Amino acid sequence: MNKINQPIKILEEKIIVLLNKLKENHLDLVRSKDLQSSLVLENKILKDKILKLENDNESLKVANNLLGSSQGNSQTKTKINNLIKEVDYCIQQLSEMN
C-alpha cells in the first residue's frame, strides 16, 4: 500500500505547489493591472498639466511682447496675423451662409 500512496502523495504535493504559484501569479496580475491603471491616470494628468503650462507659456510670451519686449515681436505679429486670418475666414463662412 505504501508504494501506491507514495506517488499519489508526491503528485498531491506538486499540485499544491502549482496551485500556490497560480495564486501568486493571479495576485501579481491584479497588482500589475492596478499599477497600470494608476500610471495611465497619472500620465493623463501630467499630459494635461504640460498642455496647460505650454498654453500659459504662450500667453505669457504674447503678453510680454505686447508690453514692449523686443524679443519675439515677429512671433507676436505672426500670431496676430494668424488670428486675423481666422476671423476673416469665419466672416467669409458666415457671409456665404446668408
Secondary structure, DSSP 4 states (H G I P E B T S, - for coil): -HHHHHHHHHHHHHHHHHHHHHHHHHHHHHHHHHHHHHHHHHHHHHHHHHHHHHHHHHHHHHHHHHTT-STTHHHHHHHHHHHHHHHHHHHHHHHHH-
